[in-house]
Amino acid sequence: MDPVLDQLPAAFWTVPYAGRRYPGSPAVADRPGVEAGANCQLFAYEVLRHFDLAPPPLRSSDLWSDTRATIRVSPAQPLDLLLFNGTDDAYGAHVGVWVGEGRVLHLCAEVGRPAVWTMTEFAARQRYRVLIGIKRVIVRRSPT
């Protein structure tokens, strides 16, 4: 049993990549959620929300510098956020969710739907070759 992947509803696996649907965008304000598509950050945050975590709606560089809702960690644990880029700059970095055993769940334009890649698969691509770091969301969602 895979503790993260096996607990995701089937709808998560059909989310299309939509670069204009990022945290704080007008498209997301008009139509919240990921049913209409998502970028990497929005998708990763929705995965964490499914597991009762409360990631802030931040873009990559703001996520990397955040200290209120997240902390930098190493090594990764399931549900930690990983930031990748072609350089060590967090601006515009790709965000994925660590699911364990060297694998990351993410949504990217290259695939168009959610995918699980190994760290080797990220390193083999110029745009994702640098692991900037790992962030852990430390805020839980309020009970509803």
N, C-alpha and C positions, 0 to 999 in steps of 0.2 A: 504494500500500500504506500502511495506517495502522499504524505500528509498535506501538502498544499494543492497539487494538481488534481488529486482525486476529490477534493472538496469544492472545486470550482463548478458552478452551474454551467450547463452546456452553452448558454448564451454568451459566456465570456469567449468561447472559442470561435465565434462568428463575428466578432467586432471588426469592422473594416478600418484600415488605417485612413485617417483624415487629418492631414497636417494643420488645417485651420481650426481644428477642435482641440485646443490646449487650455490648461487651467487659466481662467480669467478672460477667455476670449468671448466676444459677443455671441458667437455660435453656441457656446456652452451655456452662457447666461440665458439665451433664448430657449435652449433645449438641453437641460442638464442630463447627465448620465452618458453612457457610451453606446447606446443602441444606434445612434446616428453616426457613429465612428468616433475615433479618438486619435490623438498623437500618443507618443510613448509615455509621457508623464501622466496624462489623464487616465490612460489604461492602467498603468501601474498603481496609481492612487485608488482607482476603483477596486482593484484586486485587494489592496490593503483594507479598504473599507468593508469589503465582504468578510474579512477576518476581524472586524471590530476595532481596527486602528483608525486614527484620524490624521492622515497626512495633510499638511497645509497645502493650499492650491498654488504652489510655487513653481516657477520656471527653473530650469536646471541650475543656473549660477546662484539663484537665490536659495534653492534647496541646499546646495553645497555649503553656503555660508550660514544657513539657519542654525540657531542653537536653542530655540524655544521649544520646538516640537520634534526635533531630530538630534541625534548625536552621531559623530563619526566613530566607526568601529572597525575592528579587524580581529579575527576573521569573521566572515559573513555567517549569519544564521538564517534559516528560512524566514521569509518576509522582509528581509533587509533590502534596501534599494541600492543598486549599483549604477554608477555613472560612468559612461564610456564616451570617448571622443578620439579624434585623430591626433590631438595634442593634449597636454595636461591642463588645458583651459576648460573650466566648467561651463562657460557660456555656450549654449547650444548643445550641451552634452545629451547623449541618449540615456534614457533611464529604463532599467529593467528590475525585476523582482527575483531575488535569489530563492530558489526552490529546493536547494540542497544537492549534494553529490556533484558539485561542479557545474550545475545547470542554472540558467537564467531564463525566466519567462518574460517575454517582451513583445512589443508591437512595433514594427518598422515598415517603412515604405517598400523596402526591398522585397519583403514577403507579402505584405498586404493584409495579413491576418496574424493573430497571436502565434508565436512560435517559442519553442524551448531550444536554446543553443547552449553549447558548452563554452567555457572560457576560451578554448582553442579556436572555436568558430568566430568569436568576437575578435580575437587577436589576428586572425587571418584577413580581416577586412580593414582597409586603410582608415575608414571613418570611425571605426570602433576599436582600434588597436591599443589604445591607452585606457587602462582602468584608472580613472581619476580617484575613485574611492568608494567607500561603502557608508551609507547612512541608515540608521535605525530610527524608526518612528517610535517615540516614547509616550505619545498621547493616545489614549483610547477614546473611542466614541462614547458619547453619553448614552445611557440606556434610554430607549424610547418608550 
